[in-house]
Each structure stands twice: as structure tokens, then as C-alpha cells.
Amino acid sequence: MARIVKRPAAFMAATAIALTVVFSTPAHAQVTAFRQAIAENASQDDAIAAFYRARDFQGLWSGTDEMAQARRNALLGAFDSASLHGLPQAQFDPQALIARMQAADTVYERGQMDVELTKLFLDYARDLQSGILVPSQVSSDIKRQAPVRDRLETLTAFAEADPTTYIRDLAPQTGEYARLMRAKIDLEHRILAGGWGETVRASDTLRPGDTGPTVVELRNRLIKMGYMGRSVSSTYDDQLVEAVSKFQAEHGLLVDGVAGGGTLTELNVSPEERLQSVIVAMERERWLNRERGERHVWVNQADFTAMIIDDDIVTFETRAVIGANTSDRRSPEFSDTMEHMVINPSWYVPRSIVVGEYLPQLQQNPAAAGQLQIINASGQVMSRNQDFSQFTASSFPYSMKQPPGPGNALGTVKFMFPNRYNIYLHDTPSRSLFARESRAFSHGCIRLQDPHDFAYALLARQTDDPQGFFQAKLRTGVEQRVNLETPIPVHLDYRTAFTNADGTLQFRRDVYGRDRQIWNALSAAGVAGAGVQG
């Protein structure tokens, strides 16, 4: 369950704006004309028309009474802080809105303005609750459906609520969103203060004991970034090793205290680009603005990790291998529900792999891929003593299967959340890949470094001896399904910027280039990515 948190001070200050705008309802003799103006202007939107019809076409924002003024001020205050959330400030310009409100002189214009404010409010609510973008329109690999609220219900609830509180609570009420907002503000202030200084122009790896101007550049950059205190040393000493190691840990790099090519590349990324990553993460947080489950599985593909989260606390974490960075292998993003695990699983080879990889091998050598069985439509194992060159990718009549065993591609266990993409979490015999810094090698499924411990953690809530239970079934060597008594939500996500619970900001490489696509779309929508706004 998402934890409700307090907003940063800067957010509260921005929303504390108090603007009294002359935008009154017409005299009694003109009430009918005012309502007619509202009816005409609301008629093109079914939700807005139904809302005003239910209130007999009375204005929502018009009037000099305390509630009408409170609604206007709450909306203007929210618009004034739109950029704090990474929303397009030009779309929600309070000064331009004030000017249009003050210019509404006639009865018709006031009724028209009331409906326009309602439309702007709904646009703001949608952007802040559900995100500016439609995920699947940014990348076909993002299968996630953002939670879109019913517009009529939103208007009805707002009309009955304290307007400032209601608008404040539109944004995701998660600790992560609040921490990302603080990180955004900090980065903007750092950019205004001159950024992180000069980049490090080293052409070779910098190591402990090195001296010279490039070591000084490295030291100065890390001081500006807050990884070490002030120093005038030109030697790569223990203090610099510690700072480099901390930087590496917070950027998902191999922690060795040596400033090699990968570390220097990440170190030279500008604060403006890091700010863009944070804004993208805030948009992604809005895409997941729903209950995620008191206990849930979270996979961050960009971080190559899978974890179990209980009541907002990470209780288990393991390294992961994700899909290779090719069009047919990238791991998709979506949420589903884990229902069971299979111990000693068989591997039913996906059709795309059968005809794309194994059929060409069989055509060259019928004995190829001998670890796999060739299965007909009746489930019978077929002989390899046949001419496979007679088949094409579309006419090949068989499926392929690898029985349980020590060399099985799925290892000893797989974790199932049945979905149309045929994606799941599983063990693997290819253990060496987990030692890599970047781990994008699979056909799309998520491989776990510690699948047995992952299984024990899942089973701990339904058996007193999860390890003994699991190992007993494993020793049989027979494929066995174990249902989870309480199904667990699974979220396959992708965050190049995220925070620890203590607020430490982390960055990862954009291995699939998805966050760059999202930023480009946000920028095209009017989101600014540098400087303090609002």
C-alpha cells in the first residue's frame, strides 16, 4: 500500500498563492442567460455536460462567495506550481488565466470561462494523476495502462471537497514521488548555481596513486557533486577512492574505486540530463499511481534487480538478467499477478525461437539441439530421423520442449504470472552473467540470481519451513506446481532514476533507450528540463 507523505516545503510554498480574482456571477436577471452559456459551452463534453446538468448549470468557479474564491485560488496556486511536478508550465499559466478571467465582462463570457476553468482543471488532474503521456504511444514495449480516473466522478468529488486539499492529493501519494520531487528541486538549484563544474578530460583510466591535472579535475567534479569534502591534493588518494566508490555504487557501476571509462562517462553526464531522468521517473510514477499491493514484486529493468517489497520496505533483493537489447527480446513493462511457481520446470520453447533459431539448426543437422524434444500436436515425442528441410517457419508442425534437469534453460524453478507476453521470472544455469555490470542477455524473461531464496521468501507466509518444503519437491526431479495461497502483484518497471528510502538519489544507464524516448515526448509536450521554474 502506498504511503501518504508530506510534500516538500517548496511545493507547499508554491501552492500557498492567494489570488483574489474578480469573477462574479451575474445579477439575478441574467442568471438564466448565464446558465444557458454554461449549457452551450459544456455540451461538447459528455462528462462536463452531465456535471453541470446535475447542478442545474450553476457555475463551479464563478461567484464572490468563500467557496468559489477558494476553488479559484486553489486552481491558480496549483497551476503556479505545475513545473514542480514536471508538467508543461505554458499549458497551466496562472497569469494568462487571470487575464482571461478578468476580461470576461459579458454574461456569456463568464459562463464560457466557468466551463473553460473546468476543462483546465480536468486536464491538470489527468496529467498529475495519470501522466502527461500515453505509455504505449511512447514505446511499443511499454504495455502498461496508466490509471485514468472517471472525469465526472473527479468533478463531483472536487465540488464537494476542500479544493486545496483535493488538488494537493491528485499527485501520487508515495514516498518515491515526494523524494523525486525534492531531487528535482535540488538539481534545478544546482544547475542555477553553475552545475558540477568542468568535466573530467582523462583519456585513460585514473587509478589510486596517480597524480596530475586530470586527477584534480576528477576531485573537483566529485566535490561539486557532493561526494567528498574540499581538498587541494592532486594525488589519487584514499579520500578520492572512497568518493569514486560511492559514486559508482549510486550509479550501478562496478565498485572498485578506479575511475575507468565507464565511470568517467557517467561522471561527465550533465546535471541537466540527470534532471531529465528525474522528470521522466516522476512521469513513470504517475503511470503507476494505483495500489501496488502491501506485498509486491518489483523488477527494475534498468537496475537489473528484482525485489520483494512489504509495506514499502524491501525485504528481499536479488540481481536479475533482463531481455537483450534487440527488437524481439527486450523485456516489456507491465503489471500482473503472480499465482504460482513451478519447481523442476520443463521449458516449452516459444514458437519464435523454435522457427527462428532451432529449425535452421535442424535443417543443417537433425541431431542439433539434442537437449530438446520435438513434440507433435498430440504431445508425442517425434523422431529426429526425418528431413527438416521440407519445412518452413510457417509450415513446421512441431513444438519443442526441454524436460526438467540440471541443464534446463529455466533452471530449477520458474515464477508464473500468466500474461499474453509469455514473460515470467526464473532460474538459469548461466550463472556467470550475474557478475556483469550490464545484464541484458535473455529472450525477454527475467532471470534471477537467487531464485531459491526468492522462493523461500514467497513461501514463508504459507509454510513454517519454506526451505524444507521447496527442497523436498526439488529433490523429486519431477515437475511440480505450487500455488501461492495469496497471489502477489508483480510490477515490471524501468527506472533510470530512483531513490532509496533514505532519499539517496540513484541513476542507471538507459539500456533500452526508453527513457530518452519518454523525455523527447515530454519535451514535445512542453515540459522544460533545466532551471528553476514556477
N, C-alpha and C positions, 0 to 999 in steps of 0.2 A: 504494500500500500504506500502510495506517495506521501511523503512527509510535508506538512504545511510549514513554511518557514517565513521569517520576516524578510522584507525587501531591503536592499541596500539603502543607506542614507540618501544617496544621490537620487534614487528613484522616488523616495518619499518627498524630497525637496521639490523635485520637478512636478509632482502631481499635486503639490500644495498650492498651485497657482489659483488665485481667486480673481476671476474676471466677471464683473457685472455688466452684462450687455443689455442694451435697451432692445428688447424683442418681445413686445407685449401682445396679448391677444386683442382683437378688435373690440370696438364698442358693441353693446348688446344688439343694436340694429343691424350690425354687419356679421353677426355670428353665423347666420345661415350661409352667407357668401363665403366665409372663412372655411366652414366645413365642406362646402362644395369644392373649394380649391384643393383641400386635402384629398377629398374623394377622387378628383380627377387625376391628381399627380400620383396617388398611390395605386391607381387601377392597373398599372403596368406590371406590378409585382404582387403575386398572389399572397405571399406571407404578409407583406406590409399592408395590403388592402384588407386582409382579414383582421389584422391587429387594429387598424383604425376603425373598421366597421364595428368591432366588438366594443369600442369605446365611443360609439356614436360620432365618430370623426372629430373628436376633440383633439387639440394639439398635445403632443408629448413634451415639447420643449418650449412652447410659447407661454408667455404669462409673466407677471411680476410676483407671483406667489413664491414662497420659500422653496417648494419642491422643484418648480420649473427652473428657478435660478440655480439650484443645487445640481440639477441634471446638466444644464449648460456648462456650468463651471467644471463639473467632473469630466465632461467630454473634452472641453478645451484643455484642461490640465493633462488629460491622457494624451491628447494629440501633441501637446508640447513636449512630452517625454517619449514620443514614438521611437525616436532614434536610439534611445537607451535599450530598446528591445531589438534593435537591428531592423526596424521597419522603415519603409521609404518615407522620409520626413516630408517630401514635397506633396505626397498624397494626403498627408494629415497635417496641413499647415494651419495652426490656430490663428495666426494673424490674418491670413487671407479669409478664413472662415468668419472671423469677427467683422471684417469689412463687408462681407456679403450679408451678414445678419443685420448690420446697421443700415445697409442700403435697401432693405426690404421695407418699402414705405406703404405699398398698397395692400389691401386685404388679400388679394390673390398671391402676391409675392410672399406674404407672411405664411400663408398656408403651404405654398410651394417650398419655402425654406424649412418648414417643420418636417416635411417629408424628406427633403434633402439631408437634413441632420440625421434622420432615422436611417437612411441608406448609408451614410458615412459611418454611423455607429456600428451597423451590421458589418460593414467592410472591415472596420478596425477589430471588432470582436472575432471575426473569422480569421483574420491574419494572426491575431495574438493567441487564439485558442488552437487553431489547426494548422497554421503555417501560411506563408505567402504563396508557396508553390504547390503544385500537384506532383507528388513524388514520382509517379510513373512517367510523367511527361518530361522529367529531367533525365532519367535513365531507365531503360527497359529492365535493368537488373534490380531496380528498387520496386519491389512488389507490394510495399507497404501501403495501406489505406489510411490516410490521416483521418482522425475522428472529427467529422463535420457535424456541428450541433444544429438542431432544428431552429430555423430563424424566427418562426412565430413564437416558439417557446422562449427563445432568448429575449425577444422584445417584451413578452408578457411578464417574465421574471424580472427584467430590468425595471419595468414600470412600477413594480410593487416593492422594489428593494431600495436600500440606501445606495444612491448612484455611485458614490466614490468607492465604497466597499465592493460593489458588484463589478465595476470596471477594473479595479485593482486585482480582483481574483480571476479575471479572464485568463491571464498568463498561467503557464504550468506552475503548479504549487509544489515543485520539487526542490530539494536541496541542490541538485545539479544545475537547475536553471538559474537559481539565485547566485550560485558560485560562478557560473559562466558570465552572468551579468556583471558581477564585481570584476572579473578578469577582463571583460571588455572595457570597463571604465578605466582600469589600471593601465591597460595597453594604450588607450587613447591619450591618457595623461603623459605616458612615457613618450609617445610619438610627438606630442606638443613640446615636450622638454628636449627634443633632439634625437630621440631614438636610442640606439645602443652603440652609437659611435661608429668608427671605421670598421669595415670587415677585415678578417684575417687573410692576408695575401700570401700565405705559405703555399708553396708548390709541392712540398714534401711533408711527410709525417713529422709532427713535432713530438718529441719524447722527453721523459724525465732526464734532466741533466743538460738539455740543450740550452743555448743562450743566444741572444741577438734580438734584432728588431721585430721579427715575426713572433717571438715569444712574448715580447712586450705588447704587440697587437692582440695576441690571444688573451693575455692577462687583462688588458684594458677592456676588451669586449666582455669578458666574464664579470668584471667589476660592474660595468654598466648594466648588465643583465641581472645583477644581484646575487651571483653565485659565490662571490668572495668579497672580503673587505679590501680596503685600499692597501696598495703595496707599490713599492718602487723597484722591486727586484726585476732583473732582466733574465733570471735563470728559471728554468722549468723545475721548480722545487716541489716539496710535498704539499704546500698550500695550493699550488696550481693543479697538482694531480687530484687532490680532493675536489676542487671546483669542477674540473673536467669530468670526473666520475659522477658527480651529482648531476651535471648537465646531461650526461649520457643516460643515466637512469630515468630522467624525466622526459627523455625523447625516444625511449625504446631502443637504445643502441647497446651494443656490447660494452659492458662496464669494465674498462681496463685502465682508465686514466691516461690513455695515449690519444693524442689528437690526430687521428688518421684522416683519410679523405672523406669518409662518411660523416665523421664527427664535425669536421670543418665545414662541410656542405650544410649540415643542419644548423651549425653555429652562425653561419652567414645569412640565414634566412632573415628577412627584414621584419621588424615589428608590424609593419602594415600587412604583410602576408599572414603573419600569425593572427592578427586581428580578424582577417577574413575567415580563418579557420574557426575562430571562436563564434563569429556570427553565424557561420554555417551550422555549428553544433547547436546553437540556440534554435535555429530553424528545425533541425532534426529533433530537438527536444519537444518542439510543438507538434511534430508529426506523431509523437508518442505520448500525447497529452491525454492519457487514459490510465485506469488502474492497471498496473503491470503484474499484480499478484504479490501477496505478502511474502510468498516464496516463489522465486522465478529463476530461470536460467538466462544469463545474459552473455551473448557472444559478441565481442567487439572485433570485427574482422580486421580493421586497421591496426589493432594492437596484438592480433594473433593470440587472443586469450578467450577462455570460457570460464564462467564463474557461476556459482550458486549464491543468490542474494536472499537473505532472510530479514524481513523488516528493515530494509535499507542498509543492512550490514553484509559485507562479503564474507561468507562462511566457508567458501571453498573456491580455489582458483587453480587453473592449470593452463599450460601452454597449448596452443592449437595450431594446426595447419589448415589453411583455407584453400579455395579453388585457385588454380593457376590463372594468371592474368591474360587469358585469351577469351575470345567472344563466347566460346561454348563451355568454358569451365569456371568462370567467375562465380563465387558464391553469391546467391541472391540475398536480398534483405526482406524479411517478413517476420510476422509473429504467428505462433501456433501453440498447440498444447501437447506436451509430452505425455503419452499414455502408457507406454510400456518399454521394456528393454528386452533384447534377445541375447541370451548367453549361448556361446558356441554358434554363431550365426553362419548361415550359408550366404554366399554373395551371388545374388541374381544380377548378372551383368546387364546394365542398361542397354537398350536396343542401339542407341547411338554409338556406344563403344563396341558392341558386337559387330556391327556392319562397318564401322569406321576404322577400327583397329584390328580386330581378330579375324574377320573374314578375309582381308588381304593376306594375312599370315597363313591361313588355312589353304588358300588358293596356291600359295607357294610351297607349303609343306603341311599335309594333313595332320601331322603329329605335333604341329606348333601349339603353343599354349596348352600343354598337356595337363596342367593343373585344373583345367576347366572341363566340365562335362557338357556335351552337346545334347540338348533336350528337344524332343518333338512336342507337338501340341497336346499329346496325351500324357506327357510327363515322363516318357520313357527315354532312357539314355541311348543315344544313337552311336553307331559305329563310325569311326573316322575313315573307314575303308570305302571312300566314295570320292567322286570328282567334284570338289567345291568350286571349280572354275565355271561350272554351269549356272552358278547363282550370281545375282547382282545384289546390291544393297536393298533393293525393294522386293526381290523375289526370295531372299534367303528365308527358309521356312522354320528355322530353329531358333531357340533361345540358348543361352549358355549360363552355366551355374558352377560356382566353386563350393564344394562341400566344406563343412567345418574342419578345421585343422590348424596346425601351428603356422602354416604359411598363408592362411586365408587373408584376402585383401582387407577384410573388415576386422581382422584380429580376433579377439575373444568375446567381444560384446559390442552391440550397437544400441543406440537410444533413439526410439522412434516417436515422432510427432507427425503422423501421416499427412502428407501435403502433395499438391499437384506437381511440385517441382522435384520430387523424389530426393529430398535433402534430409539428412539425419546426421547425428553425431556418432562417432565410432572409434574403436581401437585401430591400430595399424601395426604391421610388422616392420615398417620403415621407420625405425626409431631415430636414426641419425638426423632426420630433418628437423627435429625439435631443437637441436643445438644451433640452428641457423638464426641469424638476426631477422631476416625476412623469410616468412614461411608460407608462400603461396605456391603450392605444388599439386593439390588434389584435383579431382574431376569436378569438384563443387561441394561435396560433403565436407563436414568439419571433423578432422581427426584430433583426438585428444591424447596428450602425453601421459596422463594419469587416469585412464578410463576405469580401472578397478576402484581407485579411491573415489572417483566421481560416482560410481555405482553404490559404494558403501554409504556415501552421504545421502543419496536419494532414498536408499532402503532403510536408513536409520529410523525413519518415522513409522515404519510398519513392521519392523522385527527387532528383537532385542540383540541379536547377533548378526548384523548385516554382513560382516566379512565371512563368517562361517556359513551363512545361508548362501552367499554368492559362490564361494569356493566349492561348496558341495555340489552345486549344479554344474560348475565349470569342470569338475573332475569327471563327470559322466561322459564328456565329449559329445553329448547329444544336444542338438539344437533345442533350446527351451525358451519359451516366452514367459516373462514375469511382468504382470500388470502392476502399475503404480496405483495404490489404493486411492491416493489423491493426485489426480493429474496436475502437472506443473506447467505454467505458461513458459514458453521459450521465445526469446526475442533475439533474432539475428540482426545485429545493427552494424554500423560502420562509423566510428568517430575518430577523426584525426586530432581533435581537441577535446579533452575531457578533464575532469578534476578528481582528485582523491577526496575522501571525506573531510580531510583537514584543510581543503581548499587549494592544495598544491596543483598548479596547472600543468597538464601533461600534453605533449604533442607527439604525433606519429606521422610517418610518411603516408602520402595519398597513393597507396599501391595500385588502386584501380583507376585513379583519376576522377572518382565520382565527386569528391568534394569540390574539385575545380569546376566541374560541370554545374554543381549547385551554386557556387559563388557566381559564376558567369550569369546564371539565370536570375539570381538575386540582384546582381548589379544592373541587369537589363530592366528589372522591375523598379529600379530607383533606389536601391539600398546603397548607402555610402560606406566605404570601408577604411577611412582614415580620418583622424582628427576628432576632437570632442564636438559633439553635436547636441542640440536640444538644450 
